[in-house]
Amino acid sequence: MATEIERKFLLSNDDWRKEVQQSSRIAQGYLSSDPERVVRVRLRGTQGFITIKGKTAGIERLEFEYEIPLTDAEALLKLCPNILDKTRYLIDFAGYTWEIDEFHGNNSPLIIAELELSSSDAPYTKPAWLGAEVSNDPRYFNSYLSEHSYSTW
């Protein structure tokens, strides 16, 4: 079993942009957004992925992600009622890789920083550009955003 332990934050300013090492455009949709089990399909560049996530408990949940053929991912994405469009930026900072998701379309101008940890109490250093933590606010889950656009909040 794989456990995802993830913290989510809003950003306090745009200083993070100067630290970006890599970026990619992502399209993702949800075949199931039931809180007990989320099934996500993702296109990133020329790669396709399917991910199953279990119910969130604090900042932890089961996660299983598998690469699938691009044509399968494209076909599965067509089954999803709403597609999230975002750019993911990667920043290495103090021994961790931060993932910054800048949402487009109806979820613009939302930008969220995510950090995956090895344990829920693992220490980490917060970059100066980090804002409020939203890890326990389900509105910031991508599955929620796919059904409730940020622009409607």
Biotite code that builds the C-alpha atoms (Angstrom):
import biotite.structure as struc

atoms = struc.array([
    struc.Atom([0.000, 0.000, 0.000], chain_id="A", res_id=1, res_name="MET", atom_name="CA", element="C"),
    struc.Atom([1.094, 3.545, -0.728], chain_id="A", res_id=2, res_name="ALA", atom_name="CA", element="C"),
    struc.Atom([0.219, 6.368, 1.620], chain_id="A", res_id=3, res_name="THR", atom_name="CA", element="C"),
    struc.Atom([0.121, 9.967, 0.478], chain_id="A", res_id=4, res_name="GLU", atom_name="CA", element="C"),
    struc.Atom([0.945, 12.477, 3.214], chain_id="A", res_id=5, res_name="ILE", atom_name="CA", element="C"),
    struc.Atom([0.442, 15.926, 1.789], chain_id="A", res_id=6, res_name="GLU", atom_name="CA", element="C"),
    struc.Atom([0.242, 19.482, 3.066], chain_id="A", res_id=7, res_name="ARG", atom_name="CA", element="C"),
    struc.Atom([-1.394, 22.228, 0.997], chain_id="A", res_id=8, res_name="LYS", atom_name="CA", element="C"),
    struc.Atom([-0.822, 25.953, 1.260], chain_id="A", res_id=9, res_name="PHE", atom_name="CA", element="C"),
    struc.Atom([-1.916, 29.156, -0.358], chain_id="A", res_id=10, res_name="LEU", atom_name="CA", element="C"),
    struc.Atom([0.851, 31.505, -1.465], chain_id="A", res_id=11, res_name="LEU", atom_name="CA", element="C"),
    struc.Atom([1.590, 34.882, 0.076], chain_id="A", res_id=12, res_name="SER", atom_name="CA", element="C"),
    struc.Atom([3.277, 36.402, -3.007], chain_id="A", res_id=13, res_name="ASN", atom_name="CA", element="C"),
    struc.Atom([4.768, 35.599, -6.432], chain_id="A", res_id=14, res_name="ASP", atom_name="CA", element="C"),
    struc.Atom([8.394, 35.273, -5.267], chain_id="A", res_id=15, res_name="ASP", atom_name="CA", element="C"),
    struc.Atom([8.175, 31.495, -5.829], chain_id="A", res_id=16, res_name="TRP", atom_name="CA", element="C"),
    struc.Atom([8.217, 32.079, -9.595], chain_id="A", res_id=17, res_name="ARG", atom_name="CA", element="C"),
    struc.Atom([11.928, 32.997, -9.446], chain_id="A", res_id=18, res_name="LYS", atom_name="CA", element="C"),
    struc.Atom([12.710, 29.551, -7.978], chain_id="A", res_id=19, res_name="GLU", atom_name="CA", element="C"),
    struc.Atom([10.903, 27.314, -10.508], chain_id="A", res_id=20, res_name="VAL", atom_name="CA", element="C"),
    struc.Atom([13.090, 24.558, -11.958], chain_id="A", res_id=21, res_name="GLN", atom_name="CA", element="C"),
    struc.Atom([10.509, 22.752, -14.081], chain_id="A", res_id=22, res_name="GLN", atom_name="CA", element="C"),
    struc.Atom([6.914, 23.084, -15.238], chain_id="A", res_id=23, res_name="SER", atom_name="CA", element="C"),
    struc.Atom([4.311, 21.061, -17.117], chain_id="A", res_id=24, res_name="SER", atom_name="CA", element="C"),
    struc.Atom([0.705, 21.519, -18.203], chain_id="A", res_id=25, res_name="ARG", atom_name="CA", element="C"),
    struc.Atom([-1.769, 19.043, -16.716], chain_id="A", res_id=26, res_name="ILE", atom_name="CA", element="C"),
    struc.Atom([-5.325, 18.113, -17.686], chain_id="A", res_id=27, res_name="ALA", atom_name="CA", element="C"),
    struc.Atom([-7.143, 15.930, -15.201], chain_id="A", res_id=28, res_name="GLN", atom_name="CA", element="C"),
    struc.Atom([-10.637, 14.661, -14.611], chain_id="A", res_id=29, res_name="GLY", atom_name="CA", element="C"),
    struc.Atom([-12.432, 12.473, -12.112], chain_id="A", res_id=30, res_name="TYR", atom_name="CA", element="C"),
    struc.Atom([-14.214, 9.235, -12.920], chain_id="A", res_id=31, res_name="LEU", atom_name="CA", element="C"),
    struc.Atom([-15.295, 9.131, -9.259], chain_id="A", res_id=32, res_name="SER", atom_name="CA", element="C"),
    struc.Atom([-15.117, 11.934, -6.718], chain_id="A", res_id=33, res_name="SER", atom_name="CA", element="C"),
    struc.Atom([-16.758, 10.042, -3.864], chain_id="A", res_id=34, res_name="ASP", atom_name="CA", element="C"),
    struc.Atom([-14.870, 11.036, -0.663], chain_id="A", res_id=35, res_name="PRO", atom_name="CA", element="C"),
    struc.Atom([-14.395, 7.326, 0.138], chain_id="A", res_id=36, res_name="GLU", atom_name="CA", element="C"),
    struc.Atom([-12.545, 6.699, -3.155], chain_id="A", res_id=37, res_name="ARG", atom_name="CA", element="C"),
    struc.Atom([-11.459, 9.188, -5.769], chain_id="A", res_id=38, res_name="VAL", atom_name="CA", element="C"),
    struc.Atom([-10.464, 7.948, -9.231], chain_id="A", res_id=39, res_name="VAL", atom_name="CA", element="C"),
    struc.Atom([-8.500, 10.459, -11.282], chain_id="A", res_id=40, res_name="ARG", atom_name="CA", element="C"),
    struc.Atom([-7.281, 10.427, -14.892], chain_id="A", res_id=41, res_name="VAL", atom_name="CA", element="C"),
    struc.Atom([-4.401, 12.742, -15.770], chain_id="A", res_id=42, res_name="ARG", atom_name="CA", element="C"),
    struc.Atom([-2.585, 13.839, -18.910], chain_id="A", res_id=43, res_name="LEU", atom_name="CA", element="C"),
    struc.Atom([0.832, 15.370, -18.411], chain_id="A", res_id=44, res_name="ARG", atom_name="CA", element="C"),
    struc.Atom([2.674, 16.026, -21.643], chain_id="A", res_id=45, res_name="GLY", atom_name="CA", element="C"),
    struc.Atom([2.764, 12.734, -23.541], chain_id="A", res_id=46, res_name="THR", atom_name="CA", element="C"),
    struc.Atom([2.024, 10.594, -20.479], chain_id="A", res_id=47, res_name="GLN", atom_name="CA", element="C"),
    struc.Atom([-1.257, 9.311, -19.074], chain_id="A", res_id=48, res_name="GLY", atom_name="CA", element="C"),
    struc.Atom([-1.961, 8.253, -15.497], chain_id="A", res_id=49, res_name="PHE", atom_name="CA", element="C"),
    struc.Atom([-4.788, 6.784, -13.481], chain_id="A", res_id=50, res_name="ILE", atom_name="CA", element="C"),
    struc.Atom([-4.838, 7.350, -9.732], chain_id="A", res_id=51, res_name="THR", atom_name="CA", element="C"),
    struc.Atom([-7.027, 5.912, -7.006], chain_id="A", res_id=52, res_name="ILE", atom_name="CA", element="C"),
    struc.Atom([-7.095, 7.731, -3.677], chain_id="A", res_id=53, res_name="LYS", atom_name="CA", element="C"),
    struc.Atom([-8.755, 6.582, -0.482], chain_id="A", res_id=54, res_name="GLY", atom_name="CA", element="C"),
    struc.Atom([-10.570, 8.634, 2.138], chain_id="A", res_id=55, res_name="LYS", atom_name="CA", element="C"),
    struc.Atom([-8.522, 11.435, 3.649], chain_id="A", res_id=56, res_name="THR", atom_name="CA", element="C"),
    struc.Atom([-7.719, 11.191, 7.366], chain_id="A", res_id=57, res_name="ALA", atom_name="CA", element="C"),
    struc.Atom([-5.994, 14.396, 8.450], chain_id="A", res_id=58, res_name="GLY", atom_name="CA", element="C"),
    struc.Atom([-3.307, 14.860, 5.806], chain_id="A", res_id=59, res_name="ILE", atom_name="CA", element="C"),
    struc.Atom([-2.990, 11.149, 4.958], chain_id="A", res_id=60, res_name="GLU", atom_name="CA", element="C"),
    struc.Atom([-4.737, 8.840, 2.504], chain_id="A", res_id=61, res_name="ARG", atom_name="CA", element="C"),
    struc.Atom([-4.044, 5.774, 0.433], chain_id="A", res_id=62, res_name="LEU", atom_name="CA", element="C"),
    struc.Atom([-2.858, 6.546, -3.088], chain_id="A", res_id=63, res_name="GLU", atom_name="CA", element="C"),
    struc.Atom([-2.187, 4.255, -6.026], chain_id="A", res_id=64, res_name="PHE", atom_name="CA", element="C"),
    struc.Atom([-0.972, 5.808, -9.280], chain_id="A", res_id=65, res_name="GLU", atom_name="CA", element="C"),
    struc.Atom([-0.180, 3.986, -12.502], chain_id="A", res_id=66, res_name="TYR", atom_name="CA", element="C"),
    struc.Atom([1.013, 5.134, -15.888], chain_id="A", res_id=67, res_name="GLU", atom_name="CA", element="C"),
    struc.Atom([-1.387, 4.097, -18.645], chain_id="A", res_id=68, res_name="ILE", atom_name="CA", element="C"),
    struc.Atom([-1.182, 4.436, -22.427], chain_id="A", res_id=69, res_name="PRO", atom_name="CA", element="C"),
    struc.Atom([-1.763, 7.997, -23.615], chain_id="A", res_id=70, res_name="LEU", atom_name="CA", element="C"),
    struc.Atom([-4.667, 6.928, -25.848], chain_id="A", res_id=71, res_name="THR", atom_name="CA", element="C"),
    struc.Atom([-6.363, 5.244, -22.874], chain_id="A", res_id=72, res_name="ASP", atom_name="CA", element="C"),
    struc.Atom([-5.935, 8.366, -20.737], chain_id="A", res_id=73, res_name="ALA", atom_name="CA", element="C"),
    struc.Atom([-7.360, 10.561, -23.517], chain_id="A", res_id=74, res_name="GLU", atom_name="CA", element="C"),
    struc.Atom([-10.388, 8.244, -23.888], chain_id="A", res_id=75, res_name="ALA", atom_name="CA", element="C"),
    struc.Atom([-10.967, 8.060, -20.117], chain_id="A", res_id=76, res_name="LEU", atom_name="CA", element="C"),
    struc.Atom([-10.704, 11.830, -19.797], chain_id="A", res_id=77, res_name="LEU", atom_name="CA", element="C"),
    struc.Atom([-13.647, 12.123, -22.209], chain_id="A", res_id=78, res_name="LYS", atom_name="CA", element="C"),
    struc.Atom([-15.753, 10.220, -19.642], chain_id="A", res_id=79, res_name="LEU", atom_name="CA", element="C"),
    struc.Atom([-15.078, 12.872, -16.987], chain_id="A", res_id=80, res_name="CYS", atom_name="CA", element="C"),
    struc.Atom([-17.737, 15.568, -16.596], chain_id="A", res_id=81, res_name="PRO", atom_name="CA", element="C"),
    struc.Atom([-15.249, 18.367, -15.813], chain_id="A", res_id=82, res_name="ASN", atom_name="CA", element="C"),
    struc.Atom([-11.605, 18.766, -16.695], chain_id="A", res_id=83, res_name="ILE", atom_name="CA", element="C"),
    struc.Atom([-9.135, 20.685, -14.533], chain_id="A", res_id=84, res_name="LEU", atom_name="CA", element="C"),
    struc.Atom([-6.489, 22.630, -16.417], chain_id="A", res_id=85, res_name="ASP", atom_name="CA", element="C"),
    struc.Atom([-3.398, 23.667, -14.496], chain_id="A", res_id=86, res_name="LYS", atom_name="CA", element="C"),
    struc.Atom([0.309, 24.240, -14.755], chain_id="A", res_id=87, res_name="THR", atom_name="CA", element="C"),
    struc.Atom([2.474, 22.442, -12.218], chain_id="A", res_id=88, res_name="ARG", atom_name="CA", element="C"),
    struc.Atom([5.754, 24.051, -11.217], chain_id="A", res_id=89, res_name="TYR", atom_name="CA", element="C"),
    struc.Atom([8.465, 22.227, -9.273], chain_id="A", res_id=90, res_name="LEU", atom_name="CA", element="C"),
    struc.Atom([10.716, 23.970, -6.770], chain_id="A", res_id=91, res_name="ILE", atom_name="CA", element="C"),
    struc.Atom([13.444, 22.306, -4.722], chain_id="A", res_id=92, res_name="ASP", atom_name="CA", element="C"),
    struc.Atom([13.697, 23.993, -1.335], chain_id="A", res_id=93, res_name="PHE", atom_name="CA", element="C"),
    struc.Atom([15.420, 22.829, 1.868], chain_id="A", res_id=94, res_name="ALA", atom_name="CA", element="C"),
    struc.Atom([15.522, 19.165, 0.897], chain_id="A", res_id=95, res_name="GLY", atom_name="CA", element="C"),
    struc.Atom([11.952, 18.885, -0.437], chain_id="A", res_id=96, res_name="TYR", atom_name="CA", element="C"),
    struc.Atom([10.311, 19.326, -3.811], chain_id="A", res_id=97, res_name="THR", atom_name="CA", element="C"),
    struc.Atom([7.390, 21.734, -3.647], chain_id="A", res_id=98, res_name="TRP", atom_name="CA", element="C"),
    struc.Atom([4.674, 21.373, -6.288], chain_id="A", res_id=99, res_name="GLU", atom_name="CA", element="C"),
    struc.Atom([2.934, 24.633, -7.149], chain_id="A", res_id=100, res_name="ILE", atom_name="CA", element="C"),
    struc.Atom([-0.321, 24.275, -9.083], chain_id="A", res_id=101, res_name="ASP", atom_name="CA", element="C"),
    struc.Atom([-1.528, 27.342, -10.953], chain_id="A", res_id=102, res_name="GLU", atom_name="CA", element="C"),
    struc.Atom([-5.092, 26.723, -12.079], chain_id="A", res_id=103, res_name="PHE", atom_name="CA", element="C"),
    struc.Atom([-6.536, 28.003, -15.352], chain_id="A", res_id=104, res_name="HIS", atom_name="CA", element="C"),
    struc.Atom([-10.092, 28.526, -16.580], chain_id="A", res_id=105, res_name="GLY", atom_name="CA", element="C"),
    struc.Atom([-12.825, 28.706, -13.948], chain_id="A", res_id=106, res_name="ASN", atom_name="CA", element="C"),
    struc.Atom([-10.349, 27.934, -11.157], chain_id="A", res_id=107, res_name="ASN", atom_name="CA", element="C"),
    struc.Atom([-8.103, 30.881, -11.980], chain_id="A", res_id=108, res_name="SER", atom_name="CA", element="C"),
    struc.Atom([-6.460, 32.723, -10.194], chain_id="A", res_id=109, res_name="PRO", atom_name="CA", element="C"),
    struc.Atom([-6.089, 29.944, -7.593], chain_id="A", res_id=110, res_name="LEU", atom_name="CA", element="C"),
    struc.Atom([-2.518, 28.837, -6.888], chain_id="A", res_id=111, res_name="ILE", atom_name="CA", element="C"),
    struc.Atom([-1.762, 26.094, -4.357], chain_id="A", res_id=112, res_name="ILE", atom_name="CA", element="C"),
    struc.Atom([1.574, 24.810, -3.045], chain_id="A", res_id=113, res_name="ALA", atom_name="CA", element="C"),
    struc.Atom([1.759, 21.130, -2.107], chain_id="A", res_id=114, res_name="GLU", atom_name="CA", element="C"),
    struc.Atom([4.392, 19.254, -0.165], chain_id="A", res_id=115, res_name="LEU", atom_name="CA", element="C"),
    struc.Atom([4.525, 15.458, 0.155], chain_id="A", res_id=116, res_name="GLU", atom_name="CA", element="C"),
    struc.Atom([6.088, 14.208, 3.381], chain_id="A", res_id=117, res_name="LEU", atom_name="CA", element="C"),
    struc.Atom([7.297, 10.841, 4.637], chain_id="A", res_id=118, res_name="SER", atom_name="CA", element="C"),
    struc.Atom([5.242, 11.164, 7.844], chain_id="A", res_id=119, res_name="SER", atom_name="CA", element="C"),
    struc.Atom([2.564, 13.528, 9.124], chain_id="A", res_id=120, res_name="SER", atom_name="CA", element="C"),
    struc.Atom([4.957, 14.990, 11.701], chain_id="A", res_id=121, res_name="ASP", atom_name="CA", element="C"),
    struc.Atom([8.008, 15.260, 9.414], chain_id="A", res_id=122, res_name="ALA", atom_name="CA", element="C"),
    struc.Atom([9.799, 18.590, 9.887], chain_id="A", res_id=123, res_name="PRO", atom_name="CA", element="C"),
    struc.Atom([10.118, 20.943, 6.928], chain_id="A", res_id=124, res_name="TYR", atom_name="CA", element="C"),
    struc.Atom([11.181, 24.524, 6.345], chain_id="A", res_id=125, res_name="THR", atom_name="CA", element="C"),
    struc.Atom([8.566, 26.926, 5.037], chain_id="A", res_id=126, res_name="LYS", atom_name="CA", element="C"),
    struc.Atom([9.640, 29.130, 2.144], chain_id="A", res_id=127, res_name="PRO", atom_name="CA", element="C"),
    struc.Atom([9.031, 32.877, 2.609], chain_id="A", res_id=128, res_name="ALA", atom_name="CA", element="C"),
    struc.Atom([6.436, 32.832, -0.201], chain_id="A", res_id=129, res_name="TRP", atom_name="CA", element="C"),
    struc.Atom([4.217, 30.314, 1.617], chain_id="A", res_id=130, res_name="LEU", atom_name="CA", element="C"),
    struc.Atom([0.857, 31.510, 2.910], chain_id="A", res_id=131, res_name="GLY", atom_name="CA", element="C"),
    struc.Atom([-1.909, 29.932, 4.982], chain_id="A", res_id=132, res_name="ALA", atom_name="CA", element="C"),
    struc.Atom([-2.159, 26.154, 5.255], chain_id="A", res_id=133, res_name="GLU", atom_name="CA", element="C"),
    struc.Atom([-5.352, 24.699, 3.728], chain_id="A", res_id=134, res_name="VAL", atom_name="CA", element="C"),
    struc.Atom([-4.555, 20.985, 4.102], chain_id="A", res_id=135, res_name="SER", atom_name="CA", element="C"),
    struc.Atom([-7.721, 20.312, 6.091], chain_id="A", res_id=136, res_name="ASN", atom_name="CA", element="C"),
    struc.Atom([-10.053, 22.381, 3.909], chain_id="A", res_id=137, res_name="ASP", atom_name="CA", element="C"),
    struc.Atom([-11.679, 19.992, 1.404], chain_id="A", res_id=138, res_name="PRO", atom_name="CA", element="C"),
    struc.Atom([-12.534, 22.901, -0.921], chain_id="A", res_id=139, res_name="ARG", atom_name="CA", element="C"),
    struc.Atom([-8.889, 22.860, -2.011], chain_id="A", res_id=140, res_name="TYR", atom_name="CA", element="C"),
    struc.Atom([-8.945, 19.201, -3.079], chain_id="A", res_id=141, res_name="PHE", atom_name="CA", element="C"),
    struc.Atom([-8.687, 18.959, -6.852], chain_id="A", res_id=142, res_name="ASN", atom_name="CA", element="C"),
    struc.Atom([-11.709, 16.636, -6.930], chain_id="A", res_id=143, res_name="SER", atom_name="CA", element="C"),
    struc.Atom([-13.785, 19.361, -5.243], chain_id="A", res_id=144, res_name="TYR", atom_name="CA", element="C"),
    struc.Atom([-12.450, 22.041, -7.583], chain_id="A", res_id=145, res_name="LEU", atom_name="CA", element="C"),
    struc.Atom([-13.486, 19.949, -10.583], chain_id="A", res_id=146, res_name="SER", atom_name="CA", element="C"),
    struc.Atom([-17.121, 20.229, -9.465], chain_id="A", res_id=147, res_name="GLU", atom_name="CA", element="C"),
    struc.Atom([-17.097, 23.611, -7.660], chain_id="A", res_id=148, res_name="HIS", atom_name="CA", element="C"),
    struc.Atom([-15.002, 26.115, -9.579], chain_id="A", res_id=149, res_name="SER", atom_name="CA", element="C"),
    struc.Atom([-12.983, 28.533, -7.500], chain_id="A", res_id=150, res_name="TYR", atom_name="CA", element="C"),
    struc.Atom([-14.588, 31.408, -9.427], chain_id="A", res_id=151, res_name="SER", atom_name="CA", element="C"),
    struc.Atom([-17.968, 30.526, -7.841], chain_id="A", res_id=152, res_name="THR", atom_name="CA", element="C"),
    struc.Atom([-16.831, 30.639, -4.216], chain_id="A", res_id=153, res_name="TRP", atom_name="CA", element="C"),
])
